Amino acid sequence: MRGRVNGPIIPIPDPLGGRADDERSANRAPDPVDQAPDVVDEGRRAVEDVPNPTEEAPDAPQEPESSQAGAATVHRPPYRAGPSGGDNHTVTKNNPQAGTVMVLEHNTRQAAFVHCIGNGPMSMLRVEHPVTEPLSSVKIDYSSAVLTDSVVMNAVVTGSSSGWLGQGASLGPKEAPDDWAGTIDIPLDRSPEAGETLTIQFGLQTHAGCLPYPVLGLPGSRPAETGRAAFPRVSVS
């Protein structure tokens, strides 16, 4: 503690001998992020396992292994990199060559009751499909998916002339082996026009999270949100 008396700054001894700070530290509620370091560390290690697409293929020309499966055209990796982002509490990575996506959010933002500031992580891949015939659906297969509660596997389909055509999602959590693989099925609102390009974007995202504040009894997010998934196939029919 310091005081000013019209001149030089004079140190004033603490009458409690520093005990007040010690008592405040002892009574302060534990930081929930510190209580779950394994969750955050595990998420960070998972992020490091996913190669950085900007180092391997920043926007490589899409050359999918397309094949006819009945009436469907099947696209496989490599894909194109889609939109990604988040604030400084997040990490996003994807690998268009392998068709994998990873997001991580470390919830150290301010405590809040309803609204959490900031931007959660989003990382997407993209397929562009030339339309040559009437289409009615898009199916996106995923595998090796592990998601915490609030992470969403999201997919959006638009046409270069038709605009919005459909959206689908698969929600977290995905922890059990039965949840690791599946399909996002998107019925199209209408068939795109022949000659336009269908853009299919798919990946992972979650909202901004808030640090819980147990002293005030306010709810918050878990200390960390993380998810990863592979997308081996996109079918258009």
DORO-153685 format. One record per residue (C-alpha): residue number from 1; chain; z, x, y; residue in three letters. Coordinates in steps of 0.05 Angstrom, whole numbers, plus 5000, padded with zeros to 4 digits. Each point is the difference from the previous one (the first is absolute). Layout:
N
<resi = NUM&chain = A&c3 = Z&c1 = X&c2 = Y&resn = ALA>
...
//
This chain:
237
<resi = 1&chain = A&c3 = 5000&c1 = 5000&c2 = 5000&resn = MET>
<resi = 2&chain = A&c3 = 4985&c1 = 5025&c2 = 5070&resn = ARG>
<resi = 3&chain = A&c3 = 5019&c1 = 4978&c2 = 5071&resn = GLY>
<resi = 4&chain = A&c3 = 4972&c1 = 5016&c2 = 5069&resn = ARG>
<resi = 5&chain = A&c3 = 5047&c1 = 5012&c2 = 5060&resn = VAL>
<resi = 6&chain = A&c3 = 4955&c1 = 5014&c2 = 5060&resn = ASN>
<resi = 7&chain = A&c3 = 4984&c1 = 5069&c2 = 4975&resn = GLY>
<resi = 8&chain = A&c3 = 4994&c1 = 5039&c2 = 4935&resn = PRO>
<resi = 9&chain = A&c3 = 5002&c1 = 4962&c2 = 4935&resn = ILE>
<resi = 10&chain = A&c3 = 5070&c1 = 5004&c2 = 4971&resn = ILE>
<resi = 11&chain = A&c3 = 5010&c1 = 4990&c2 = 4925&resn = PRO>
<resi = 12&chain = A&c3 = 5052&c1 = 4947&c2 = 4984&resn = ILE>
<resi = 13&chain = A&c3 = 5037&c1 = 5007&c2 = 4934&resn = PRO>
<resi = 14&chain = A&c3 = 4994&c1 = 4944&c2 = 4950&resn = ASP>
<resi = 15&chain = A&c3 = 5070&c1 = 4968&c2 = 4996&resn = PRO>
<resi = 16&chain = A&c3 = 4986&c1 = 4980&c2 = 4927&resn = LEU>
<resi = 17&chain = A&c3 = 4981&c1 = 5070&c2 = 4981&resn = GLY>
<resi = 18&chain = A&c3 = 4933&c1 = 4976&c2 = 4971&resn = GLY>
<resi = 19&chain = A&c3 = 5034&c1 = 4950&c2 = 4954&resn = ARG>
<resi = 20&chain = A&c3 = 4962&c1 = 4942&c2 = 5033&resn = ALA>
<resi = 21&chain = A&c3 = 4933&c1 = 5028&c2 = 4979&resn = ASP>
<resi = 22&chain = A&c3 = 5025&c1 = 5013&c2 = 4930&resn = ASP>
<resi = 23&chain = A&c3 = 5026&c1 = 4928&c2 = 4995&resn = GLU>
<resi = 24&chain = A&c3 = 4934&c1 = 4972&c2 = 5026&resn = ARG>
<resi = 25&chain = A&c3 = 4962&c1 = 5041&c2 = 4949&resn = SER>
<resi = 26&chain = A&c3 = 5046&c1 = 4977&c2 = 4944&resn = ALA>
<resi = 27&chain = A&c3 = 4992&c1 = 4927&c2 = 5020&resn = ASN>
<resi = 28&chain = A&c3 = 4925&c1 = 5002&c2 = 5011&resn = ARG>
<resi = 29&chain = A&c3 = 4960&c1 = 4961&c2 = 4949&resn = ALA>
<resi = 30&chain = A&c3 = 4960&c1 = 5043&c2 = 4952&resn = PRO>
<resi = 31&chain = A&c3 = 4926&c1 = 5008&c2 = 5014&resn = ASP>
<resi = 32&chain = A&c3 = 4963&c1 = 4961&c2 = 4946&resn = PRO>
<resi = 33&chain = A&c3 = 4944&c1 = 5050&c2 = 5002&resn = VAL>
<resi = 34&chain = A&c3 = 5049&c1 = 5055&c2 = 4983&resn = ASP>
<resi = 35&chain = A&c3 = 5026&c1 = 4957&c2 = 4943&resn = GLN>
<resi = 36&chain = A&c3 = 4932&c1 = 4999&c2 = 4966&resn = ALA>
<resi = 37&chain = A&c3 = 4970&c1 = 5069&c2 = 5007&resn = PRO>
<resi = 38&chain = A&c3 = 4969&c1 = 4995&c2 = 4930&resn = ASP>
<resi = 39&chain = A&c3 = 4957&c1 = 4940&c2 = 5021&resn = VAL>
<resi = 40&chain = A&c3 = 4972&c1 = 5037&c2 = 5060&resn = VAL>
<resi = 41&chain = A&c3 = 4991&c1 = 5066&c2 = 4964&resn = ASP>
<resi = 42&chain = A&c3 = 4965&c1 = 4965&c2 = 4942&resn = GLU>
<resi = 43&chain = A&c3 = 4953&c1 = 4966&c2 = 5049&resn = GLY>
<resi = 44&chain = A&c3 = 4985&c1 = 5065&c2 = 5035&resn = ARG>
<resi = 45&chain = A&c3 = 4985&c1 = 5035&c2 = 4934&resn = ARG>
<resi = 46&chain = A&c3 = 4953&c1 = 4943&c2 = 4981&resn = ALA>
<resi = 47&chain = A&c3 = 4964&c1 = 5008&c2 = 5066&resn = VAL>
<resi = 48&chain = A&c3 = 4990&c1 = 5074&c2 = 4988&resn = GLU>
<resi = 49&chain = A&c3 = 4968&c1 = 4985&c2 = 4933&resn = ASP>
<resi = 50&chain = A&c3 = 4943&c1 = 4962&c2 = 5033&resn = VAL>
<resi = 51&chain = A&c3 = 4946&c1 = 5047&c2 = 5028&resn = PRO>
<resi = 52&chain = A&c3 = 4984&c1 = 4993&c2 = 5073&resn = ASN>
<resi = 53&chain = A&c3 = 4932&c1 = 4966&c2 = 5007&resn = PRO>
<resi = 54&chain = A&c3 = 4987&c1 = 5034&c2 = 5066&resn = THR>
<resi = 55&chain = A&c3 = 5002&c1 = 5067&c2 = 4964&resn = GLU>
<resi = 56&chain = A&c3 = 4957&c1 = 4979&c2 = 4940&resn = GLU>
<resi = 57&chain = A&c3 = 4953&c1 = 4946&c2 = 5026&resn = ALA>
<resi = 58&chain = A&c3 = 5011&c1 = 4976&c2 = 5072&resn = PRO>
<resi = 59&chain = A&c3 = 4944&c1 = 4949&c2 = 4996&resn = ASP>
<resi = 60&chain = A&c3 = 4956&c1 = 5021&c2 = 4943&resn = ALA>
<resi = 61&chain = A&c3 = 4937&c1 = 4958&c2 = 4988&resn = PRO>
<resi = 62&chain = A&c3 = 5016&c1 = 4945&c2 = 4952&resn = GLN>
<resi = 63&chain = A&c3 = 4967&c1 = 5010&c2 = 4933&resn = GLU>
<resi = 64&chain = A&c3 = 5036&c1 = 4951&c2 = 4954&resn = PRO>
<resi = 65&chain = A&c3 = 4983&c1 = 4996&c2 = 4927&resn = GLU>
<resi = 66&chain = A&c3 = 4971&c1 = 4930&c2 = 5006&resn = SER>
<resi = 67&chain = A&c3 = 4982&c1 = 4963&c2 = 4936&resn = SER>
<resi = 68&chain = A&c3 = 4981&c1 = 4930&c2 = 4980&resn = GLN>
<resi = 69&chain = A&c3 = 5054&c1 = 4964&c2 = 4960&resn = ALA>
<resi = 70&chain = A&c3 = 4970&c1 = 4932&c2 = 4987&resn = GLY>
<resi = 71&chain = A&c3 = 4989&c1 = 4971&c2 = 5070&resn = ALA>
<resi = 72&chain = A&c3 = 5049&c1 = 5049&c2 = 5033&resn = ALA>
<resi = 73&chain = A&c3 = 4985&c1 = 5066&c2 = 5034&resn = THR>
<resi = 74&chain = A&c3 = 5057&c1 = 5050&c2 = 4987&resn = VAL>
<resi = 75&chain = A&c3 = 5019&c1 = 5054&c2 = 5050&resn = HIS>
<resi = 76&chain = A&c3 = 5042&c1 = 5059&c2 = 4978&resn = ARG>
<resi = 77&chain = A&c3 = 5027&c1 = 5060&c2 = 5038&resn = PRO>
<resi = 78&chain = A&c3 = 4982&c1 = 5036&c2 = 5043&resn = PRO>
<resi = 79&chain = A&c3 = 5011&c1 = 4949&c2 = 5054&resn = TYR>
<resi = 80&chain = A&c3 = 5003&c1 = 5008&c2 = 5076&resn = ARG>
<resi = 81&chain = A&c3 = 5064&c1 = 5011&c2 = 5039&resn = ALA>
<resi = 82&chain = A&c3 = 5022&c1 = 4936&c2 = 5035&resn = GLY>
<resi = 83&chain = A&c3 = 5048&c1 = 4990&c2 = 5059&resn = PRO>
<resi = 84&chain = A&c3 = 5069&c1 = 5030&c2 = 4997&resn = SER>
<resi = 85&chain = A&c3 = 5058&c1 = 5008&c2 = 5048&resn = GLY>
<resi = 86&chain = A&c3 = 5074&c1 = 4992&c2 = 5014&resn = GLY>
<resi = 87&chain = A&c3 = 5053&c1 = 5028&c2 = 5047&resn = ASP>
<resi = 88&chain = A&c3 = 5039&c1 = 5065&c2 = 4994&resn = ASN>
<resi = 89&chain = A&c3 = 5046&c1 = 4970&c2 = 4947&resn = HIS>
<resi = 90&chain = A&c3 = 4942&c1 = 4993&c2 = 4951&resn = THR>
<resi = 91&chain = A&c3 = 4954&c1 = 5042&c2 = 4957&resn = VAL>
<resi = 92&chain = A&c3 = 4933&c1 = 4975&c2 = 4973&resn = THR>
<resi = 93&chain = A&c3 = 4951&c1 = 5034&c2 = 4954&resn = LYS>
<resi = 94&chain = A&c3 = 4939&c1 = 4979&c2 = 4960&resn = ASN>
<resi = 95&chain = A&c3 = 4949&c1 = 5035&c2 = 4957&resn = ASN>
<resi = 96&chain = A&c3 = 4932&c1 = 4965&c2 = 5002&resn = PRO>
<resi = 97&chain = A&c3 = 4974&c1 = 5047&c2 = 4946&resn = GLN>
<resi = 98&chain = A&c3 = 5053&c1 = 4977&c2 = 4950&resn = ALA>
<resi = 99&chain = A&c3 = 5010&c1 = 4930&c2 = 5028&resn = GLY>
<resi = 100&chain = A&c3 = 5075&c1 = 5009&c2 = 5012&resn = THR>
<resi = 101&chain = A&c3 = 5045&c1 = 4979&c2 = 5057&resn = VAL>
<resi = 102&chain = A&c3 = 5072&c1 = 5016&c2 = 5020&resn = MET>
<resi = 103&chain = A&c3 = 5046&c1 = 4975&c2 = 5056&resn = VAL>
<resi = 104&chain = A&c3 = 5071&c1 = 5020&c2 = 5018&resn = LEU>
<resi = 105&chain = A&c3 = 5047&c1 = 4972&c2 = 5053&resn = GLU>
<resi = 106&chain = A&c3 = 5067&c1 = 5032&c2 = 5018&resn = HIS>
<resi = 107&chain = A&c3 = 5040&c1 = 4945&c2 = 5034&resn = ASN>
<resi = 108&chain = A&c3 = 5038&c1 = 5037&c2 = 5054&resn = THR>
<resi = 109&chain = A&c3 = 4980&c1 = 4954&c2 = 5057&resn = ARG>
<resi = 110&chain = A&c3 = 5051&c1 = 4961&c2 = 5041&resn = GLN>
<resi = 111&chain = A&c3 = 5041&c1 = 4946&c2 = 4966&resn = ALA>
<resi = 112&chain = A&c3 = 4974&c1 = 4930&c2 = 5013&resn = ALA>
<resi = 113&chain = A&c3 = 5014&c1 = 4929&c2 = 4976&resn = PHE>
<resi = 114&chain = A&c3 = 4931&c1 = 4969&c2 = 5004&resn = VAL>
<resi = 115&chain = A&c3 = 4947&c1 = 5047&c2 = 5027&resn = HIS>
<resi = 116&chain = A&c3 = 4990&c1 = 5073&c2 = 4984&resn = CYS>
<resi = 117&chain = A&c3 = 4963&c1 = 5042&c2 = 5050&resn = ILE>
<resi = 118&chain = A&c3 = 4945&c1 = 5049&c2 = 4980&resn = GLY>
<resi = 119&chain = A&c3 = 4941&c1 = 4998&c2 = 4953&resn = ASN>
<resi = 120&chain = A&c3 = 5006&c1 = 5002&c2 = 4925&resn = GLY>
<resi = 121&chain = A&c3 = 4953&c1 = 5042&c2 = 4957&resn = PRO>
<resi = 122&chain = A&c3 = 4930&c1 = 4978&c2 = 4980&resn = MET>
<resi = 123&chain = A&c3 = 4950&c1 = 5038&c2 = 4958&resn = SER>
<resi = 124&chain = A&c3 = 4934&c1 = 4970&c2 = 4976&resn = MET>
<resi = 125&chain = A&c3 = 4937&c1 = 5017&c2 = 4961&resn = LEU>
<resi = 126&chain = A&c3 = 4932&c1 = 4969&c2 = 5013&resn = ARG>
<resi = 127&chain = A&c3 = 4939&c1 = 4978&c2 = 4961&resn = VAL>
<resi = 128&chain = A&c3 = 4934&c1 = 4979&c2 = 5032&resn = GLU>
<resi = 129&chain = A&c3 = 4957&c1 = 4955&c2 = 4957&resn = HIS>
<resi = 130&chain = A&c3 = 4928&c1 = 4981&c2 = 5020&resn = PRO>
<resi = 131&chain = A&c3 = 4989&c1 = 4926&c2 = 4989&resn = VAL>
<resi = 132&chain = A&c3 = 4936&c1 = 4983&c2 = 4961&resn = THR>
<resi = 133&chain = A&c3 = 5020&c1 = 4934&c2 = 4968&resn = GLU>
<resi = 134&chain = A&c3 = 5052&c1 = 4944&c2 = 5008&resn = PRO>
<resi = 135&chain = A&c3 = 5072&c1 = 5023&c2 = 4989&resn = LEU>
<resi = 136&chain = A&c3 = 5063&c1 = 4960&c2 = 4987&resn = SER>
<resi = 137&chain = A&c3 = 5057&c1 = 5049&c2 = 4984&resn = SER>
<resi = 138&chain = A&c3 = 5027&c1 = 5070&c2 = 5004&resn = VAL>
<resi = 139&chain = A&c3 = 5049&c1 = 5028&c2 = 4949&resn = LYS>
<resi = 140&chain = A&c3 = 5040&c1 = 5064&c2 = 5013&resn = ILE>
<resi = 141&chain = A&c3 = 5033&c1 = 5033&c2 = 4940&resn = ASP>
<resi = 142&chain = A&c3 = 5063&c1 = 5042&c2 = 5011&resn = TYR>
<resi = 143&chain = A&c3 = 5040&c1 = 5045&c2 = 4954&resn = SER>
<resi = 144&chain = A&c3 = 5060&c1 = 5047&c2 = 5003&resn = SER>
<resi = 145&chain = A&c3 = 5029&c1 = 4955&c2 = 5054&resn = ALA>
<resi = 146&chain = A&c3 = 5073&c1 = 5011&c2 = 5019&resn = VAL>
<resi = 147&chain = A&c3 = 5024&c1 = 4962&c2 = 5062&resn = LEU>
<resi = 148&chain = A&c3 = 5067&c1 = 4988&c2 = 5032&resn = THR>
<resi = 149&chain = A&c3 = 5019&c1 = 4930&c2 = 5023&resn = ASP>
<resi = 150&chain = A&c3 = 4963&c1 = 4995&c2 = 5067&resn = SER>
<resi = 151&chain = A&c3 = 4936&c1 = 5038&c2 = 4984&resn = VAL>
<resi = 152&chain = A&c3 = 4937&c1 = 4957&c2 = 4994&resn = VAL>
<resi = 153&chain = A&c3 = 4935&c1 = 5016&c2 = 4964&resn = MET>
<resi = 154&chain = A&c3 = 4950&c1 = 4968&c2 = 5048&resn = ASN>
<resi = 155&chain = A&c3 = 4925&c1 = 4989&c2 = 4997&resn = ALA>
<resi = 156&chain = A&c3 = 4952&c1 = 4971&c2 = 5052&resn = VAL>
<resi = 157&chain = A&c3 = 4926&c1 = 4982&c2 = 4993&resn = VAL>
<resi = 158&chain = A&c3 = 4953&c1 = 4993&c2 = 5059&resn = THR>
<resi = 159&chain = A&c3 = 4924&c1 = 4996&c2 = 5010&resn = GLY>
<resi = 160&chain = A&c3 = 4961&c1 = 5036&c2 = 5053&resn = SER>
<resi = 161&chain = A&c3 = 4969&c1 = 4933&c2 = 5021&resn = SER>
<resi = 162&chain = A&c3 = 5046&c1 = 4949&c2 = 4968&resn = SER>
<resi = 163&chain = A&c3 = 5065&c1 = 5028&c2 = 5025&resn = GLY>
<resi = 164&chain = A&c3 = 5064&c1 = 4982&c2 = 4964&resn = TRP>
<resi = 165&chain = A&c3 = 4988&c1 = 4981&c2 = 4927&resn = LEU>
<resi = 166&chain = A&c3 = 5067&c1 = 5006&c2 = 4964&resn = GLY>
<resi = 167&chain = A&c3 = 5067&c1 = 5034&c2 = 4989&resn = GLN>
<resi = 168&chain = A&c3 = 5045&c1 = 5013&c2 = 4941&resn = GLY>
<resi = 169&chain = A&c3 = 5066&c1 = 5035&c2 = 4987&resn = ALA>
<resi = 170&chain = A&c3 = 5049&c1 = 5021&c2 = 4947&resn = SER>
<resi = 171&chain = A&c3 = 5073&c1 = 5007&c2 = 5022&resn = LEU>
<resi = 172&chain = A&c3 = 5055&c1 = 5049&c2 = 4983&resn = GLY>
<resi = 173&chain = A&c3 = 5045&c1 = 5015&c2 = 4967&resn = PRO>
<resi = 174&chain = A&c3 = 4961&c1 = 5030&c2 = 4942&resn = LYS>
<resi = 175&chain = A&c3 = 5046&c1 = 5041&c2 = 4957&resn = GLU>
<resi = 176&chain = A&c3 = 4993&c1 = 4976&c2 = 4928&resn = ALA>
<resi = 177&chain = A&c3 = 4943&c1 = 5025&c2 = 4957&resn = PRO>
<resi = 178&chain = A&c3 = 4971&c1 = 4930&c2 = 4996&resn = ASP>
<resi = 179&chain = A&c3 = 4990&c1 = 5002&c2 = 5076&resn = ASP>
<resi = 180&chain = A&c3 = 4965&c1 = 5067&c2 = 5004&resn = TRP>
<resi = 181&chain = A&c3 = 4929&c1 = 4973&c2 = 4989&resn = ALA>
<resi = 182&chain = A&c3 = 4965&c1 = 4937&c2 = 5020&resn = GLY>
<resi = 183&chain = A&c3 = 4944&c1 = 4969&c2 = 5042&resn = THR>
<resi = 184&chain = A&c3 = 4996&c1 = 4972&c2 = 5070&resn = ILE>
<resi = 185&chain = A&c3 = 4951&c1 = 4941&c2 = 4995&resn = ASP>
<resi = 186&chain = A&c3 = 4968&c1 = 4978&c2 = 5066&resn = ILE>
<resi = 187&chain = A&c3 = 4957&c1 = 4937&c2 = 5000&resn = PRO>
<resi = 188&chain = A&c3 = 4952&c1 = 5005&c2 = 5059&resn = LEU>
<resi = 189&chain = A&c3 = 5002&c1 = 4944&c2 = 5052&resn = ASP>
<resi = 190&chain = A&c3 = 4925&c1 = 4999&c2 = 4998&resn = ARG>
<resi = 191&chain = A&c3 = 4943&c1 = 5042&c2 = 4974&resn = SER>
<resi = 192&chain = A&c3 = 4977&c1 = 5056&c2 = 5046&resn = PRO>
<resi = 193&chain = A&c3 = 4928&c1 = 5002&c2 = 5022&resn = GLU>
<resi = 194&chain = A&c3 = 4949&c1 = 5042&c2 = 4964&resn = ALA>
<resi = 195&chain = A&c3 = 4987&c1 = 5065&c2 = 5038&resn = GLY>
<resi = 196&chain = A&c3 = 5069&c1 = 5007&c2 = 5031&resn = GLU>
<resi = 197&chain = A&c3 = 5054&c1 = 5049&c2 = 4978&resn = THR>
<resi = 198&chain = A&c3 = 5065&c1 = 4978&c2 = 4967&resn = LEU>
<resi = 199&chain = A&c3 = 5060&c1 = 5043&c2 = 5020&resn = THR>
<resi = 200&chain = A&c3 = 5059&c1 = 4999&c2 = 4952&resn = ILE>
<resi = 201&chain = A&c3 = 5064&c1 = 5034&c2 = 5024&resn = GLN>
<resi = 202&chain = A&c3 = 5061&c1 = 5007&c2 = 4955&resn = PHE>
<resi = 203&chain = A&c3 = 5064&c1 = 5041&c2 = 4998&resn = GLY>
<resi = 204&chain = A&c3 = 5074&c1 = 4997&c2 = 5015&resn = LEU>
<resi = 205&chain = A&c3 = 5041&c1 = 4981&c2 = 5062&resn = GLN>
<resi = 206&chain = A&c3 = 5068&c1 = 4975&c2 = 5022&resn = THR>
<resi = 207&chain = A&c3 = 5034&c1 = 4977&c2 = 5063&resn = HIS>
<resi = 208&chain = A&c3 = 5045&c1 = 5042&c2 = 5045&resn = ALA>
<resi = 209&chain = A&c3 = 5070&c1 = 5007&c2 = 4970&resn = GLY>
<resi = 210&chain = A&c3 = 5068&c1 = 5001&c2 = 5034&resn = CYS>
<resi = 211&chain = A&c3 = 5061&c1 = 5040&c2 = 4983&resn = LEU>
<resi = 212&chain = A&c3 = 5057&c1 = 4955&c2 = 4977&resn = PRO>
<resi = 213&chain = A&c3 = 5062&c1 = 5000&c2 = 5045&resn = TYR>
<resi = 214&chain = A&c3 = 5060&c1 = 4981&c2 = 4956&resn = PRO>
<resi = 215&chain = A&c3 = 5050&c1 = 5007&c2 = 5057&resn = VAL>
<resi = 216&chain = A&c3 = 4971&c1 = 4939&c2 = 5035&resn = LEU>
<resi = 217&chain = A&c3 = 4983&c1 = 4965&c2 = 4935&resn = GLY>
<resi = 218&chain = A&c3 = 4925&c1 = 4999&c2 = 5015&resn = LEU>
<resi = 219&chain = A&c3 = 4950&c1 = 5001&c2 = 4943&resn = PRO>
<resi = 220&chain = A&c3 = 4945&c1 = 5052&c2 = 4998&resn = GLY>
<resi = 221&chain = A&c3 = 4948&c1 = 5032&c2 = 4956&resn = SER>
<resi = 222&chain = A&c3 = 5012&c1 = 5045&c2 = 4941&resn = ARG>
<resi = 223&chain = A&c3 = 5005&c1 = 5074&c2 = 5019&resn = PRO>
<resi = 224&chain = A&c3 = 4930&c1 = 5014&c2 = 4977&resn = ALA>
<resi = 225&chain = A&c3 = 4938&c1 = 4961&c2 = 4980&resn = GLU>
<resi = 226&chain = A&c3 = 4946&c1 = 5033&c2 = 4959&resn = THR>
<resi = 227&chain = A&c3 = 4940&c1 = 4982&c2 = 4957&resn = GLY>
<resi = 228&chain = A&c3 = 4942&c1 = 5032&c2 = 4965&resn = ARG>
<resi = 229&chain = A&c3 = 4942&c1 = 4972&c2 = 4960&resn = ALA>
<resi = 230&chain = A&c3 = 4932&c1 = 5018&c2 = 4971&resn = ALA>
<resi = 231&chain = A&c3 = 4939&c1 = 4955&c2 = 5007&resn = PHE>
<resi = 232&chain = A&c3 = 4951&c1 = 5018&c2 = 4944&resn = PRO>
<resi = 233&chain = A&c3 = 4951&c1 = 4943&c2 = 5009&resn = ARG>
<resi = 234&chain = A&c3 = 4974&c1 = 4949&c2 = 5050&resn = VAL>
<resi = 235&chain = A&c3 = 4956&c1 = 4944&c2 = 4972&resn = SER>
<resi = 236&chain = A&c3 = 4954&c1 = 4957&c2 = 5043&resn = VAL>
<resi = 237&chain = A&c3 = 4968&c1 = 4937&c2 = 4972&resn = SER>
//
